[in-house]
Amino acid sequence: MDEASGDMPLPPATFEFFVLSMKTQAEIALGLLQFPGQKLPEPDLRVARHSIDLLAMISDKTRGNLTIDEQRLIENSLTELRF
């Protein structure tokens, strides 16, 4: 925790964190993830599709400007979500 404000520290703003955040949002919307102590949510395919489309747009816009690891991360994330 950040002693000055009492808040939990935020992770660094990285491309990897952004991609994993978008992937997690899509997984939640697909009903693949649940929070502890709660029942599995109903899938919201509209929201899931929107999250996947946003990730695909970022992939298109950043093509040629990513490291090999970053490119693999976004491509693998999109492949997993589209299945």
C-alpha positions in Angstrom: 0.0 0.0 0.0 1.1 3.5 -0.7 1.7 4.8 2.8 1.1 8.5 1.9 -2.4 8.0 0.5 -3.3 4.6 1.9 -4.1 3.3 -1.6 -2.8 0.2 -3.3 -0.1 1.0 -5.8 -1.1 0.8 -9.4 0.9 -1.4 -11.8 3.0 0.4 -14.4 1.2 1.5 -17.6 2.7 -1.0 -20.1 1.5 -2.4 -23.4 1.4 -5.9 -21.8 -0.8 -4.7 -18.9 -3.2 -3.0 -21.4 -3.6 -6.1 -23.5 -4.1 -8.3 -20.5 -6.6 -5.9 -19.1 -8.6 -5.9 -22.3 -8.4 -9.7 -22.5 -9.7 -10.0 -18.9 -12.6 -7.7 -19.6 -13.6 -9.8 -22.6 -13.2 -13.0 -20.5 -15.5 -11.6 -17.8 -18.0 -10.6 -20.4 -17.9 -14.0 -22.0 -18.7 -15.5 -18.5 -15.3 -17.3 -18.3 -14.2 -15.6 -15.1 -16.0 -15.0 -11.9 -15.2 -13.2 -8.7 -14.7 -15.2 -5.5 -18.0 -15.9 -3.6 -20.1 -15.0 -6.6 -21.9 -17.2 -9.1 -20.7 -17.4 -12.7 -22.1 -14.3 -14.5 -24.3 -14.6 -17.6 -22.3 -13.9 -20.8 -22.8 -10.5 -22.3 -21.7 -11.2 -25.9 -22.2 -7.6 -27.0 -19.7 -6.3 -24.5 -17.3 -9.2 -25.2 -17.4 -8.6 -28.9 -16.7 -4.9 -28.3 -13.7 -5.7 -26.1 -12.3 -8.1 -28.7 -12.9 -5.6 -31.5 -11.0 -2.9 -29.5 -8.1 -5.3 -29.0 -8.1 -6.1 -32.7 -8.1 -2.4 -33.6 -5.1 -1.8 -31.3 -3.4 -4.8 -33.0 -4.0 -3.3 -36.4 -2.9 0.2 -35.4 0.3 -1.0 -33.8 1.4 -3.5 -36.4 5.1 -3.1 -37.2 5.7 -1.1 -34.0 5.7 -3.9 -31.5 8.4 -6.1 -30.1 8.1 -9.8 -31.0 6.9 -10.6 -27.4 4.2 -7.8 -27.6 3.0 -9.0 -31.0 2.8 -12.6 -29.8 0.9 -11.5 -26.7 -1.8 -9.6 -28.6 -2.1 -12.2 -31.3 -2.4 -15.0 -28.8 -4.9 -13.1 -26.7 -7.1 -12.4 -29.8 -6.9 -16.1 -30.9 -7.9 -17.4 -27.5 -10.8 -14.9 -27.2 -12.1 -15.7 -30.7 -12.3 -19.4 -29.9 
